[in-house]
Every structure is written in C-alpha cells, then in structure tokens.
C-alpha cells in the first residue's frame, strides 16, 4: 500500500452560492476540527452516501492568506477589504489505488465541500451578538443579503461533490504536484 497526499481547498471566508459564509476568525477552528475526519463523496453527514464511500483521511489542515479570486461581487469585495482573503486547505491521505486519483488527473470529481457544525447564524457585521432568528437581533433573516456561520464547534467530513457552495473548493494537487 502506497499513500498519496491529495491537497484540497476546503472553504474560504467569502459569501458562497448558498448566501452564507464563515468569517475569517472561524477558519482556524474549521482547520483543527477537519483533521482526522474522512474524505468521502456526496456528504454522508447529510444522510447520503455510506462508509463505503470513504476514500481517505484528512491528516493535516491549515489556513492561508491568499490573493482573492478576481470576480468578486460587491459584498465579497467589502469582506476582503475588511478581513482579507483566507482559505482552509486540507491534506487528504489515501491509497494510490483510490479510483478518484485518476479522475482528478483528468480534471474530474475535483470539486469538494465540507460539512461542519456551528452555534449561530448571524447577520453581516452583527452587533447584537445573537442568532439572527433571536428576537434581540434587529434584522430579519429573509431580508439579509447573506448570513455568517459563527461559533464553529465541529467539522464532520470533506466530500467530492458536483456543485460546491464554495466556488474555489477543489482538489488542487497530488503529492505536491499541481493539477
Ligand atoms: Zn444581529
């Protein structure tokens, strides 16, 4: 058995396709919780997929400050102005014989998504310190341009998916060789 290390960008601090984001301050917690968790497909944590779908383990993760994507909308431009652009990378260790490895080399199945747990959904720049559904929050959830996931308490897994919420989330290299 020969191991390879697949590096994937797991998430970032931008507003993603489902109108949510993790503030930069939450990303180091996500990195800590992701280590030791499985790499799977199609989010078994959402009750799809099974343990048979597990193809690797996250053996390292961290946060990196980087140049932001160039096609940002106004909300994301403002976020980058305020806190910079940061992403979470994960190193997934797996057997070289895993079928996904060949797919990655053909530019297939490279998009990924993480599942994580957090305590609060908050409005952008929230000052009430409460969940957006709390009576104490002056904002109305359905009128918000996006919401923030705050108080990360766990991460469950990383999955290969067809359409990740986070636009940049994908497999980027195998054993340090960029795809
Ligand atoms: Zn609020």
Backbone and ligand atoms as CSV (ligand in chain L), in Angstrom:
chain,resi,resn,atom,element,x,y,z
A,1,UNK,N,N,0.847,-1.198,0.000
A,1,UNK,CA,C,0.000,0.000,0.000
A,1,UNK,C,C,0.882,1.248,0.000
A,2,UNK,N,N,0.666,2.087,-0.986
A,2,UNK,CA,C,1.398,3.350,-1.071
A,2,UNK,C,C,0.421,4.503,-0.887
A,3,UNK,N,N,0.794,5.398,0.004
A,3,UNK,CA,C,-0.077,6.548,0.261
A,3,UNK,C,C,0.273,7.713,-0.657
A,4,UNK,N,N,-0.741,8.468,-1.015
A,4,UNK,CA,C,-0.526,9.757,-1.662
A,4,UNK,C,C,-1.255,10.806,-0.835
A,5,UNK,N,N,-0.820,12.054,-0.986
A,5,UNK,CA,C,-1.476,13.157,-0.276
A,5,UNK,C,C,-2.147,14.059,-1.299
A,6,UNK,N,N,-3.450,14.138,-1.159
A,6,UNK,CA,C,-4.261,14.978,-2.042
A,6,UNK,C,C,-4.575,16.274,-1.298
A,7,UNK,N,N,-4.138,17.400,-1.848
A,7,UNK,CA,C,-4.475,18.671,-1.197
A,7,UNK,C,C,-5.710,19.280,-1.837
A,8,UNK,N,N,-6.634,19.720,-0.981
A,8,UNK,CA,C,-7.848,20.368,-1.477
A,8,UNK,C,C,-8.076,21.673,-0.715
A,9,UNK,N,N,-8.531,22.684,-1.420
A,9,UNK,CA,C,-9.029,23.886,-0.754
A,9,UNK,C,C,-10.432,23.548,-0.272
A,10,UNK,N,N,-10.654,23.678,1.044
A,10,UNK,CA,C,-11.890,23.191,1.647
A,10,UNK,C,C,-12.969,24.261,1.707
A,11,UNK,N,N,-12.584,25.472,2.108
A,11,UNK,CA,C,-13.553,26.566,2.196
A,11,UNK,C,C,-12.785,27.884,2.305
A,12,UNK,N,N,-13.504,28.988,2.246
A,12,UNK,CA,C,-12.865,30.300,2.410
A,12,UNK,C,C,-13.799,31.245,3.171
A,13,UNK,N,N,-13.425,32.513,3.267
A,13,UNK,CA,C,-14.237,33.451,4.059
A,13,UNK,C,C,-15.177,34.299,3.194
A,14,UNK,N,N,-15.455,33.841,1.986
A,14,UNK,CA,C,-16.361,34.597,1.110
A,14,UNK,C,C,-17.801,34.101,1.236
A,15,UNK,N,N,-18.721,34.958,0.817
A,15,UNK,CA,C,-20.121,34.539,0.702
A,15,UNK,C,C,-20.198,33.536,-0.442
A,16,UNK,N,N,-20.805,32.377,-0.184
A,16,UNK,CA,C,-20.807,31.337,-1.210
A,16,UNK,C,C,-22.170,31.212,-1.870
A,17,UNK,N,N,-22.320,30.178,-2.686
A,17,UNK,CA,C,-23.529,30.050,-3.510
A,17,UNK,C,C,-24.807,29.962,-2.687
A,18,UNK,N,N,-24.726,29.513,-1.445
A,18,UNK,CA,C,-25.939,29.424,-0.631
A,18,UNK,C,C,-26.074,30.598,0.340
A,19,UNK,N,N,-25.494,31.745,-0.038
A,19,UNK,CA,C,-25.672,33.003,0.709
A,19,UNK,C,C,-25.214,32.895,2.160
A,20,UNK,N,N,-24.163,32.132,2.397
A,20,UNK,CA,C,-23.605,32.022,3.743
A,20,UNK,C,C,-22.092,32.127,3.636
A,21,UNK,N,N,-21.461,32.452,4.766
A,21,UNK,CA,C,-20.005,32.427,4.791
A,21,UNK,C,C,-19.515,32.172,6.199
A,22,UNK,N,N,-18.260,31.701,6.307
A,22,UNK,CA,C,-17.575,31.625,7.588
A,22,UNK,C,C,-16.688,32.857,7.696
A,23,UNK,N,N,-16.865,33.691,8.742
A,23,UNK,CA,C,-15.927,34.794,8.944
A,23,UNK,C,C,-14.504,34.257,9.101
A,24,UNK,N,N,-13.502,35.066,8.739
A,24,UNK,CA,C,-12.102,34.625,8.785
A,24,UNK,C,C,-11.729,34.055,10.154
A,25,UNK,N,N,-12.269,34.628,11.204
A,25,UNK,CA,C,-11.929,34.212,12.567
A,25,UNK,C,C,-12.369,32.772,12.862
A,26,UNK,N,N,-13.326,32.255,12.092
A,26,UNK,CA,C,-13.814,30.882,12.292
A,26,UNK,C,C,-12.952,29.839,11.577
A,27,UNK,N,N,-12.164,30.272,10.599
A,27,UNK,CA,C,-11.457,29.302,9.742
A,27,UNK,C,C,-10.431,28.448,10.487
A,28,UNK,N,N,-9.641,29.023,11.422
A,28,UNK,CA,C,-8.681,28.159,12.143
A,28,UNK,C,C,-9.369,27.034,12.904
A,29,UNK,N,N,-10.559,27.276,13.434
A,29,UNK,CA,C,-11.294,26.223,14.150
A,29,UNK,C,C,-11.710,25.121,13.180
A,30,UNK,N,N,-12.172,25.530,11.999
A,30,UNK,CA,C,-12.539,24.524,10.989
A,30,UNK,C,C,-11.339,23.641,10.659
A,31,UNK,N,N,-10.161,24.280,10.499
A,31,UNK,CA,C,-8.953,23.511,10.159
A,31,UNK,C,C,-8.650,22.491,11.252
A,32,UNK,N,N,-8.743,22.906,12.513
A,32,UNK,CA,C,-8.454,21.992,13.634
A,32,UNK,C,C,-9.432,20.817,13.627
A,33,UNK,N,N,-10.709,21.111,13.453
A,33,UNK,CA,C,-11.725,20.048,13.521
A,33,UNK,C,C,-11.697,19.120,12.304
A,34,UNK,N,N,-11.193,19.603,11.186
A,34,UNK,CA,C,-11.185,18.761,9.978
A,34,UNK,C,C,-10.149,17.640,10.062
A,35,UNK,N,N,-9.054,17.863,10.809
A,35,UNK,CA,C,-8.000,16.837,10.890
A,35,UNK,C,C,-8.550,15.579,11.576
A,36,UNK,N,N,-8.314,14.433,10.934
A,36,UNK,CA,C,-8.801,13.158,11.471
A,36,UNK,C,C,-10.170,12.768,10.936
A,37,UNK,N,N,-10.768,13.650,10.140
A,37,UNK,CA,C,-12.100,13.356,9.609
A,37,UNK,C,C,-11.974,12.726,8.212
A,38,UNK,N,N,-13.004,11.998,7.771
A,38,UNK,CA,C,-12.903,11.274,6.499
A,38,UNK,C,C,-13.107,12.144,5.265
A,39,UNK,N,N,-12.512,11.682,4.168
A,39,UNK,CA,C,-12.849,12.202,2.845
A,39,UNK,C,C,-13.825,11.218,2.226
A,40,UNK,N,N,-14.947,11.720,1.768
A,40,UNK,CA,C,-15.997,10.852,1.249
A,40,UNK,C,C,-16.540,11.432,-0.058
A,41,UNK,N,N,-17.741,11.029,-0.420
A,41,UNK,CA,C,-18.415,11.642,-1.572
A,41,UNK,C,C,-19.839,12.013,-1.181
A,42,UNK,N,N,-20.355,13.067,-1.765
A,42,UNK,CA,C,-21.776,13.437,-1.670
A,42,UNK,C,C,-22.314,13.597,-0.241
A,43,UNK,N,N,-21.481,14.031,0.678
A,43,UNK,CA,C,-21.928,14.371,2.032
A,43,UNK,C,C,-22.713,13.290,2.769
A,44,UNK,N,N,-22.046,12.249,3.253
A,44,UNK,CA,C,-22.740,11.253,4.079
A,44,UNK,C,C,-23.342,11.862,5.331
A,45,UNK,N,N,-22.771,12.993,5.793
A,45,UNK,CA,C,-23.302,13.634,7.001
A,45,UNK,C,C,-24.706,14.168,6.768
A,46,UNK,N,N,-25.071,14.373,5.512
A,46,UNK,CA,C,-26.438,14.806,5.208
A,46,UNK,C,C,-27.293,13.588,4.872
A,47,UNK,N,N,-26.858,12.434,5.367
A,47,UNK,CA,C,-27.593,11.177,5.222
A,47,UNK,C,C,-27.639,10.661,3.788
A,48,UNK,N,N,-26.627,11.060,3.027
A,48,UNK,CA,C,-26.426,10.438,1.721
A,48,UNK,C,C,-25.033,9.811,1.758
A,49,UNK,N,N,-24.841,8.799,0.959
A,49,UNK,CA,C,-23.535,8.159,0.957
A,49,UNK,C,C,-23.383,7.257,2.175
A,50,UNK,N,N,-22.339,6.447,2.165
A,50,UNK,CA,C,-22.134,5.481,3.250
A,50,UNK,C,C,-20.651,5.403,3.582
A,51,UNK,N,N,-20.318,4.633,4.596
A,51,UNK,CA,C,-18.906,4.465,4.953
A,51,UNK,C,C,-18.113,3.848,3.800
A,52,UNK,N,N,-18.791,3.092,2.952
A,52,UNK,CA,C,-18.094,2.502,1.795
A,52,UNK,C,C,-17.544,3.573,0.859
A,53,UNK,N,N,-18.108,4.768,0.943
A,53,UNK,CA,C,-17.684,5.868,0.076
A,53,UNK,C,C,-16.420,6.567,0.582
A,54,UNK,N,N,-16.017,6.244,1.831
A,54,UNK,CA,C,-14.817,6.901,2.365
A,54,UNK,C,C,-13.599,6.468,1.570
A,55,UNK,N,N,-12.819,7.446,1.147
A,55,UNK,CA,C,-11.652,7.116,0.305
A,55,UNK,C,C,-10.344,7.647,0.870
A,56,UNK,N,N,-10.394,8.400,1.967
A,56,UNK,CA,C,-9.164,8.905,2.566
A,56,UNK,C,C,-9.436,9.557,3.910
A,57,UNK,N,N,-8.363,10.025,4.550
A,57,UNK,CA,C,-8.488,10.725,5.824
A,57,UNK,C,C,-7.750,12.058,5.758
A,58,UNK,N,N,-8.321,13.055,6.380
A,58,UNK,CA,C,-7.650,14.348,6.448
A,58,UNK,C,C,-6.559,14.252,7.517
A,59,UNK,N,N,-5.316,14.395,7.101
A,59,UNK,CA,C,-4.193,14.220,8.027
A,59,UNK,C,C,-3.543,15.550,8.411
A,60,UNK,N,N,-3.890,16.625,7.713
A,60,UNK,CA,C,-3.394,17.960,8.079
A,60,UNK,C,C,-4.322,18.992,7.465
A,61,UNK,N,N,-4.378,20.152,8.108
A,61,UNK,CA,C,-5.193,21.249,7.576
A,61,UNK,C,C,-4.671,22.551,8.145
A,62,UNK,N,N,-4.918,23.627,7.454
A,62,UNK,CA,C,-4.458,24.925,7.939
A,62,UNK,C,C,-5.152,26.045,7.193
A,63,UNK,N,N,-4.838,27.268,7.608
A,63,UNK,CA,C,-5.435,28.454,6.987
A,63,UNK,C,C,-4.332,29.239,6.299
A,64,UNK,N,N,-4.610,29.721,5.115
A,64,UNK,CA,C,-3.639,30.519,4.383
A,64,UNK,C,C,-4.289,31.813,3.912
A,65,UNK,N,N,-3.526,32.901,4.015
A,65,UNK,CA,C,-3.973,34.179,3.446
A,65,UNK,C,C,-3.522,34.187,1.992
A,66,UNK,N,N,-4.400,34.598,1.095
A,66,UNK,CA,C,-4.074,34.488,-0.326
A,66,UNK,C,C,-4.652,35.655,-1.104
A,67,UNK,N,N,-4.277,35.737,-2.362
A,67,UNK,CA,C,-4.898,36.705,-3.264
A,67,UNK,C,C,-6.336,36.256,-3.509
A,68,UNK,N,N,-7.302,37.162,-3.419
A,68,UNK,CA,C,-8.701,36.750,-3.617
A,68,UNK,C,C,-8.992,36.443,-5.086
A,69,UNK,N,N,-10.049,35.673,-5.343
A,69,UNK,CA,C,-10.494,35.497,-6.726
A,69,UNK,C,C,-10.801,36.868,-7.341
A,70,UNK,N,N,-10.725,36.975,-8.648
A,70,UNK,CA,C,-10.853,38.292,-9.297
A,70,UNK,C,C,-12.292,38.677,-9.605
A,71,UNK,N,N,-13.213,37.716,-9.536
A,71,UNK,CA,C,-14.590,38.001,-9.971
A,71,UNK,C,C,-15.551,38.214,-8.788
A,72,UNK,N,N,-15.108,38.988,-7.793
A,72,UNK,CA,C,-15.920,39.142,-6.579
A,72,UNK,C,C,-17.089,40.107,-6.784
A,73,UNK,N,N,-18.229,39.788,-6.148
A,73,UNK,CA,C,-19.344,40.734,-6.145
A,73,UNK,C,C,-19.087,41.786,-5.053
A,74,UNK,N,N,-19.996,42.760,-4.930
A,74,UNK,CA,C,-19.756,43.884,-4.014
A,74,UNK,C,C,-19.655,43.446,-2.547
A,75,UNK,N,N,-20.497,42.488,-2.156
A,75,UNK,CA,C,-20.431,42.010,-0.758
A,75,UNK,C,C,-19.057,41.403,-0.471
A,76,UNK,N,N,-18.598,40.592,-1.386
A,76,UNK,CA,C,-17.309,39.923,-1.170
A,76,UNK,C,C,-16.125,40.895,-1.264
A,77,UNK,N,N,-16.259,41.896,-2.125
A,77,UNK,CA,C,-15.196,42.920,-2.190
A,77,UNK,C,C,-15.045,43.606,-0.835
A,78,UNK,N,N,-16.178,43.916,-0.216
A,78,UNK,CA,C,-16.166,44.590,1.084
A,78,UNK,C,C,-15.562,43.685,2.165
A,79,UNK,N,N,-15.921,42.402,2.121
A,79,UNK,CA,C,-15.374,41.435,3.082
A,79,UNK,C,C,-13.850,41.360,2.955
A,80,UNK,N,N,-13.359,41.289,1.734
A,80,UNK,CA,C,-11.913,41.203,1.514
A,80,UNK,C,C,-11.224,42.490,1.982
A,81,UNK,N,N,-11.885,43.636,1.761
A,81,UNK,CA,C,-11.329,44.911,2.266
A,81,UNK,C,C,-11.184,44.875,3.780
A,82,UNK,N,N,-12.190,44.311,4.453
A,82,UNK,CA,C,-12.213,44.318,5.918
A,82,UNK,C,C,-11.306,43.276,6.545
A,83,UNK,N,N,-11.344,42.026,6.037
A,83,UNK,CA,C,-10.594,40.965,6.729
A,83,UNK,C,C,-9.606,40.206,5.845
A,84,UNK,N,N,-9.443,40.649,4.595
A,84,UNK,CA,C,-8.540,39.943,3.690
A,84,UNK,C,C,-9.199,38.686,3.154
A,85,UNK,N,N,-8.460,37.967,2.311
A,85,UNK,CA,C,-8.981,36.709,1.785
A,85,UNK,C,C,-8.206,35.545,2.397
A,86,UNK,N,N,-8.905,34.572,2.917
A,86,UNK,CA,C,-8.282,33.424,3.581
A,86,UNK,C,C,-9.003,32.153,3.165
A,87,UNK,N,N,-8.244,31.075,3.024
A,87,UNK,CA,C,-8.905,29.791,2.774
A,87,UNK,C,C,-8.334,28.710,3.679
A,88,UNK,N,N,-9.109,27.652,3.846
A,88,UNK,CA,C,-8.674,26.474,4.596
A,88,UNK,C,C,-8.209,25.428,3.591
A,89,UNK,N,N,-6.973,24.941,3.757
A,89,UNK,CA,C,-6.509,23.814,2.932
A,89,UNK,C,C,-6.541,22.537,3.783
A,90,UNK,N,N,-6.730,21.422,3.105
A,90,UNK,CA,C,-6.703,20.125,3.792
A,90,UNK,C,C,-5.799,19.182,3.008
A,91,UNK,N,N,-5.034,18.380,3.718
A,91,UNK,CA,C,-4.261,17.304,3.095
A,91,UNK,C,C,-4.962,15.992,3.394
A,92,UNK,N,N,-5.393,15.326,2.335
A,92,UNK,CA,C,-6.118,14.066,2.462
A,92,UNK,C,C,-5.157,12.941,2.075
A,93,UNK,N,N,-4.902,12.037,3.022
A,93,UNK,CA,C,-4.022,10.905,2.742
A,93,UNK,C,C,-4.879,9.717,2.309
A,94,UNK,N,N,-4.495,9.113,1.184
A,94,UNK,CA,C,-5.253,7.962,0.698
A,94,UNK,C,C,-4.329,7.012,-0.056
A,95,UNK,N,N,-4.830,5.831,-0.346
A,95,UNK,CA,C,-4.060,4.845,-1.102
A,95,UNK,C,C,-3.960,5.304,-2.551
A,96,UNK,N,N,-2.815,5.076,-3.155
A,96,UNK,CA,C,-2.595,5.493,-4.542
A,96,UNK,C,C,-3.587,4.820,-5.497
A,97,UNK,N,N,-4.125,3.668,-5.072
A,97,UNK,CA,C,-5.052,2.925,-5.939
A,97,UNK,C,C,-6.480,3.473,-5.917
A,98,UNK,N,N,-6.744,4.462,-5.050
A,98,UNK,CA,C,-8.098,5.039,-4.994
A,98,UNK,C,C,-8.486,5.567,-6.376
A,99,UNK,N,N,-9.657,5.159,-6.848
A,99,UNK,CA,C,-10.061,5.474,-8.224
A,99,UNK,C,C,-10.177,6.986,-8.483
A,100,UNK,N,N,-10.476,7.748,-7.438
A,100,UNK,CA,C,-10.645,9.200,-7.633
A,100,UNK,C,C,-9.348,9.864,-8.096
A,101,UNK,N,N,-8.204,9.274,-7.730
A,101,UNK,CA,C,-6.916,9.882,-8.100
A,101,UNK,C,C,-6.811,10.032,-9.620
A,102,UNK,N,N,-7.172,8.975,-10.335
A,102,UNK,CA,C,-7.119,9.040,-11.798
A,102,UNK,C,C,-8.117,10.054,-12.330
A,103,UNK,N,N,-9.275,10.141,-11.680
A,103,UNK,CA,C,-10.287,11.130,-12.098
A,103,UNK,C,C,-9.750,12.547,-11.916
A,104,UNK,N,N,-9.093,12.810,-10.768
A,104,UNK,CA,C,-8.539,14.154,-10.524
A,104,UNK,C,C,-7.572,14.541,-11.653
A,105,UNK,N,N,-6.765,13.577,-12.074
A,105,UNK,CA,C,-5.770,13.860,-13.121
A,105,UNK,C,C,-6.433,14.179,-14.454
A,106,UNK,N,N,-7.677,13.709,-14.625
A,106,UNK,CA,C,-8.434,14.015,-15.852
A,106,UNK,C,C,-9.337,15.230,-15.641
A,107,UNK,N,N,-9.104,15.956,-14.542
A,107,UNK,CA,C,-9.910,17.134,-14.213
A,107,UNK,C,C,-11.371,16.770,-13.925
A,108,UNK,N,N,-11.584,15.565,-13.371
A,108,UNK,CA,C,-12.932,15.139,-12.990
A,108,UNK,C,C,-13.013,15.009,-11.466
A,109,UNK,N,N,-14.210,15.169,-10.911
A,109,UNK,CA,C,-14.515,14.958,-9.479
A,109,UNK,C,C,-13.646,15.825,-8.574
A,110,UNK,N,N,-13.153,16.937,-9.077
A,110,UNK,CA,C,-12.218,17.719,-8.262
A,110,UNK,C,C,-12.906,18.661,-7.283
A,111,UNK,N,N,-14.188,18.928,-7.479
A,111,UNK,CA,C,-14.861,19.894,-6.602
A,111,UNK,C,C,-15.215,19.252,-5.258
A,112,UNK,N,N,-15.019,20.006,-4.181
A,112,UNK,CA,C,-15.241,19.459,-2.837
A,112,UNK,C,C,-16.108,20.394,-1.997
A,113,UNK,N,N,-16.563,19.842,-0.882
A,113,UNK,CA,C,-17.405,20.596,0.045
A,113,UNK,C,C,-17.219,19.998,1.433
A,114,UNK,N,N,-17.217,20.838,2.460
A,114,UNK,CA,C,-17.101,20.304,3.824
A,114,UNK,C,C,-18.454,20.389,4.529
A,115,UNK,N,N,-18.615,19.523,5.522
A,115,UNK,CA,C,-19.753,19.636,6.431
A,115,UNK,C,C,-19.191,19.993,7.802
A,116,UNK,N,N,-19.799,20.998,8.442
A,116,UNK,CA,C,-19.325,21.444,9.759
A,116,UNK,C,C,-20.523,21.858,10.598
A,117,UNK,N,N,-20.269,21.991,11.898
A,117,UNK,CA,C,-21.333,22.402,12.815
A,117,UNK,C,C,-20.931,23.698,13.503
A,118,UNK,N,N,-21.891,24.566,13.678
A,118,UNK,CA,C,-21.623,25.870,14.301
A,118,UNK,C,C,-22.831,26.271,15.136
A,119,UNK,N,N,-22.616,27.258,16.020
A,119,UNK,CA,C,-23.652,27.587,17.000
A,119,UNK,C,C,-24.658,28.623,16.532
A,120,UNK,N,N,-24.195,29.619,15.769
A,120,UNK,CA,C,-25.081,30.745,15.456
A,120,UNK,C,C,-25.061,31.086,13.978
A,121,UNK,N,N,-26.201,31.513,13.471
A,121,UNK,CA,C,-26.283,32.189,12.186
A,121,UNK,C,C,-26.445,33.666,12.508
A,122,UNK,N,N,-25.503,34.478,12.054
A,122,UNK,CA,C,-25.566,35.898,12.403
A,122,UNK,C,C,-25.654,36.769,11.157
A,123,UNK,N,N,-26.225,37.979,11.356
A,123,UNK,CA,C,-26.310,38.914,10.237
A,123,UNK,C,C,-24.916,39.495,9.969
A,124,UNK,N,N,-24.667,39.975,8.737
A,124,UNK,CA,C,-23.352,40.543,8.416
A,124,UNK,C,C,-23.031,41.725,9.340
A,125,UNK,N,N,-21.862,41.719,9.929
A,125,UNK,CA,C,-21.466,42.806,10.825
A,125,UNK,C,C,-22.363,42.920,12.043
A,126,UNK,N,N,-22.919,41.820,12.480
A,126,UNK,CA,C,-23.898,41.812,13.576
A,126,UNK,C,C,-23.317,42.447,14.838
A,127,UNK,N,N,-24.094,43.307,15.467
A,127,UNK,CA,C,-23.664,43.908,16.724
A,127,UNK,C,C,-24.493,43.401,17.899
A,128,UNK,N,N,-25.598,42.685,17.611
A,128,UNK,CA,C,-26.446,42.214,18.715
A,128,UNK,C,C,-25.825,40.996,19.399
A,129,UNK,N,N,-24.943,40.273,18.685
A,129,UNK,CA,C,-24.288,39.111,19.285
A,129,UNK,C,C,-25.205,37.915,19.457
A,130,UNK,N,N,-26.391,37.982,18.839
A,130,UNK,CA,C,-27.361,36.888,18.978
A,130,UNK,C,C,-27.540,36.191,17.640
A,131,UNK,N,N,-28.205,35.065,17.670
A,131,UNK,CA,C,-28.567,34.379,16.435
A,131,UNK,C,C,-29.526,35.266,15.662
A,132,UNK,N,N,-29.456,35.178,14.330
A,132,UNK,CA,C,-30.301,36.055,13.509
A,132,UNK,C,C,-31.795,35.774,13.731
A,133,UNK,N,N,-32.120,34.593,14.222
A,133,UNK,CA,C,-33.532,34.277,14.497
A,133,UNK,C,C,-33.959,34.729,15.898
A,134,UNK,N,N,-33.000,35.273,16.682
A,134,UNK,CA,C,-33.339,35.755,18.021
A,134,UNK,C,C,-34.152,37.039,17.933
A,135,UNK,N,N,-35.038,37.247,18.911
A,135,UNK,CA,C,-35.817,38.493,18.966
A,135,UNK,C,C,-34.919,39.698,19.183
A,136,UNK,N,N,-33.742,39.460,19.745
A,136,UNK,CA,C,-32.829,40.575,20.045
A,136,UNK,C,C,-32.098,41.073,18.807
A,137,UNK,N,N,-32.078,40.278,17.755
A,137,UNK,CA,C,-31.423,40.726,16.523
A,137,UNK,C,C,-32.375,41.655,15.769
A,138,UNK,N,N,-31.900,42.864,15.430
A,138,UNK,CA,C,-32.775,43.836,14.772
A,138,UNK,C,C,-33.057,43.500,13.304
A,139,UNK,N,N,-32.382,42.506,12.769
A,139,UNK,CA,C,-32.548,42.199,11.349
A,139,UNK,C,C,-33.492,41.023,11.116
A,140,UNK,N,N,-34.067,41.014,9.927
A,140,UNK,CA,C,-34.989,39.950,9.536
A,140,UNK,C,C,-34.248,39.028,8.568
A,141,UNK,N,N,-34.171,37.755,8.957
A,141,UNK,CA,C,-33.334,36.800,8.227
A,141,UNK,C,C,-33.533,36.848,6.708
A,142,UNK,N,N,-34.798,36.845,6.270
A,142,UNK,CA,C,-35.068,36.704,4.839
A,142,UNK,C,C,-34.734,37.964,4.056
A,143,UNK,N,N,-34.434,39.051,4.760
A,143,UNK,CA,C,-34.043,40.282,4.067
A,143,UNK,C,C,-32.525,40.462,4.025
A,144,UNK,N,N,-31.799,39.568,4.670
A,144,UNK,CA,C,-30.339,39.704,4.686
A,144,UNK,C,C,-29.746,39.319,3.319
A,145,UNK,N,N,-28.696,40.018,2.895
A,145,UNK,CA,C,-28.039,39.618,1.650
A,145,UNK,C,C,-27.305,38.282,1.805
A,146,UNK,N,N,-26.862,38.000,3.022
A,146,UNK,CA,C,-26.221,36.718,3.351
A,146,UNK,C,C,-26.161,36.610,4.861
A,147,UNK,N,N,-25.790,35.426,5.374
A,147,UNK,CA,C,-25.609,35.289,6.829
A,147,UNK,C,C,-24.245,34.690,7.120
A,148,UNK,N,N,-23.816,34.821,8.386
A,148,UNK,CA,C,-22.496,34.355,8.798
A,148,UNK,C,C,-22.617,33.189,9.765
A,149,UNK,N,N,-21.793,32.172,9.524
A,149,UNK,CA,C,-21.792,30.995,10.388
A,149,UNK,C,C,-20.754,31.218,11.473
A,150,UNK,N,N,-21.221,31.299,12.716
A,150,UNK,CA,C,-20.338,31.673,13.828
A,150,UNK,C,C,-20.329,30.612,14.925
A,151,UNK,N,N,-19.209,30.511,15.620
A,151,UNK,CA,C,-19.100,29.572,16.739
A,151,UNK,C,C,-18.953,28.139,16.249
A,152,UNK,N,N,-17.968,27.894,15.381
A,152,UNK,CA,C,-17.737,26.537,14.865
A,152,UNK,C,C,-17.413,25.599,16.029
A,153,UNK,N,N,-18.106,24.465,16.101
A,153,UNK,CA,C,-17.883,23.502,17.183
A,153,UNK,C,C,-17.423,22.131,16.689
A,154,UNK,N,N,-17.516,21.893,15.374
A,154,UNK,CA,C,-17.026,20.609,14.847
A,154,UNK,C,C,-17.022,20.673,13.317
A,155,UNK,N,N,-16.245,19.782,12.724
A,155,UNK,CA,C,-16.304,19.567,11.278
A,155,UNK,C,C,-16.463,18.074,11.089
A,156,UNK,N,N,-17.228,17.660,10.097
A,156,UNK,CA,C,-17.618,16.255,10.001
A,156,UNK,C,C,-16.865,15.485,8.920
A,157,UNK,N,N,-16.717,16.104,7.768
A,157,UNK,CA,C,-16.079,15.395,6.653
A,157,UNK,C,C,-15.887,16.358,5.498
A,158,UNK,N,N,-15.110,15.887,4.510
A,158,UNK,CA,C,-14.989,16.607,3.243
A,158,UNK,C,C,-15.456,15.639,2.157
A,159,UNK,N,N,-16.243,16.142,1.227
A,159,UNK,CA,C,-16.804,15.281,0.177
A,159,UNK,C,C,-16.484,15.794,-1.210
A,160,UNK,N,N,-16.371,14.860,-2.143
A,160,UNK,CA,C,-16.377,15.222,-3.555
A,160,UNK,C,C,-17.840,15.466,-3.916
A,161,UNK,N,N,-18.112,16.597,-4.537
A,161,UNK,CA,C,-19.490,16.940,-4.908
A,161,UNK,C,C,-19.490,17.552,-6.309
A,162,UNK,N,N,-20.657,17.578,-6.924
A,162,UNK,CA,C,-20.746,18.166,-8.266
A,162,UNK,C,C,-20.783,19.681,-8.224
A,163,UNK,N,N,-21.504,20.223,-7.239
A,163,UNK,CA,C,-21.658,21.678,-7.168
A,163,UNK,C,C,-21.412,22.160,-5.751
A,164,UNK,N,N,-20.177,22.528,-5.427
A,164,UNK,CA,C,-19.913,23.014,-4.067
A,164,UNK,C,C,-20.480,24.415,-3.863
A,165,UNK,N,N,-20.867,24.706,-2.624
A,165,UNK,CA,C,-21.328,26.064,-2.317
A,165,UNK,C,C,-20.160,27.046,-2.424
A,166,UNK,N,N,-18.981,26.592,-2.005
A,166,UNK,CA,C,-17.794,27.459,-2.039
A,166,UNK,C,C,-17.128,27.324,-3.411
A,167,UNK,N,N,-17.079,28.446,-4.116
A,167,UNK,CA,C,-16.672,28.389,-5.534
A,167,UNK,C,C,-15.255,27.852,-5.755
A,168,UNK,N,N,-14.332,28.146,-4.839
A,168,UNK,CA,C,-12.934,27.736,-5.063
A,168,UNK,C,C,-12.620,26.351,-4.497
A,169,UNK,N,N,-13.588,25.721,-3.818
A,169,UNK,CA,C,-13.297,24.474,-3.096
A,169,UNK,C,C,-13.056,23.330,-4.069
A,170,UNK,N,N,-11.799,22.902,-4.154
A,170,UNK,CA,C,-11.468,21.830,-5.094
A,170,UNK,C,C,-10.110,21.209,-4.775
A,171,UNK,N,N,-9.893,20.037,-5.345
A,171,UNK,CA,C,-8.603,19.373,-5.250
A,171,UNK,C,C,-7.603,20.162,-6.088
A,172,UNK,N,N,-6.471,20.515,-5.482
A,172,UNK,CA,C,-5.500,21.355,-6.191
A,172,UNK,C,C,-4.183,20.648,-6.517
A,173,UNK,N,N,-3.815,19.626,-5.737
A,173,UNK,CA,C,-2.544,18.954,-6.037
A,173,UNK,C,C,-2.520,17.534,-5.510
A,174,UNK,N,N,-1.637,16.723,-6.080
A,174,UNK,CA,C,-1.408,15.351,-5.603
A,174,UNK,C,C,0.082,15.209,-5.327
A,175,UNK,N,N,0.419,14.864,-4.094
A,175,UNK,CA,C,1.819,14.782,-3.662
A,175,UNK,C,C,2.613,16.034,-4.052
A,176,UNK,N,N,1.980,17.174,-3.876
A,176,UNK,CA,C,2.655,18.440,-4.119
A,176,UNK,C,C,2.721,18.863,-5.569
A,177,UNK,N,N,2.211,18.037,-6.476
A,177,UNK,CA,C,2.214,18.404,-7.900
A,177,UNK,C,C,0.859,19.007,-8.257
A,178,UNK,N,N,0.884,20.265,-8.687
A,178,UNK,CA,C,-0.373,20.948,-9.001
A,178,UNK,C,C,-1.084,20.306,-10.174
A,179,UNK,N,N,-2.412,20.239,-10.075
A,179,UNK,CA,C,-3.218,19.676,-11.176
A,179,UNK,C,C,-3.502,20.743,-12.216
L,1,ZN,ZN,ZN,-27.929,40.578,14.585
